């Protein structure tokens, strides 16, 4: 969009041509079968993610590559081995970054603009990593920094204390906690920290509720106030929510630094304080209290009469 505006100002495009370019940037139709929302990142700061499940490998790969061509990167989730193979064949001269069942395709040396926000991602078990990696993919695609620590479930409660403390020391703005089975870990973390926590229930488990329903119910019924929960296996949604929280926190820090810098620049220079002692007030004292010092113009002695006798003082 910036490129279109620069070309318009430079006279390389007419108003109608620039309008057509902007419309094309916002929406791209591929053969009448898909409409890519290419302007989503400009509106919300979060790019569109292609859901590979339910699409043929060729169609999914074509959508992701088109997004990378237009905006520098394309994101895809829920891939099978066939989707991955088709993507590698289609992404000619492009970089493919794997995130378990998800991937990012980057054009040339493209890199998203850096944002100072930090997102910590914790998982209860190693089976929860694929869903957590979806969240990590979205966070990194938006230019934020992400760290992931796995296998910290409550079956070995002592394991998560040190990683959690390290994430807080690192300065995480928000924590995403992925958990299957009973889904206890997000509520536990939310009860110990003062940063936002997003619970990500995962469909790992067995028996009744083993498809993620038990984990979702536990997180929704958590006693830890402030815990936010997304749907089962919705790593993309958890990552998007984390991006919005962390990016807003980073924006607040930038504004704080800018305000402090401006205040320092416009503040008047300090002057040396007056060192002279304050003078005694010459005004009348309150009723019933004598003045601290007499006026300098008052006579020090009593006036005498012309007969040489002292004049009597009036009562």
VENTANOR-V25690 format. One line per field, one symbol per residue. psi: psi as a letter, one per 20 degrees, with the letter a starting at -180 (. if undefined). A space follows every 50 residues. Layout:
psi: ???
//
This chain:
psi: ghgggghghijiqrghggghgghhhhpppnkjiqopnijghhgijprqpp ohpiqqhggghhgghhghhhjhqqqqrlqrhhggghghhhmpkqpopqmd jrqppppckqpqppqiqppppqqhrhiigghhhgghggghhjjrpqpppr lkrihmhihigghghhhhhhkphqppoppbdikhgghgghiirkqqpopn pqlparbpjijihggggghhjqioqippparpjmhgggggghggghhhgh hhgghghggggghhhipqqqqpqpiqqqqpqjrqrqpipqqhqrqhiqqh rpqqrijiqppppq.
//
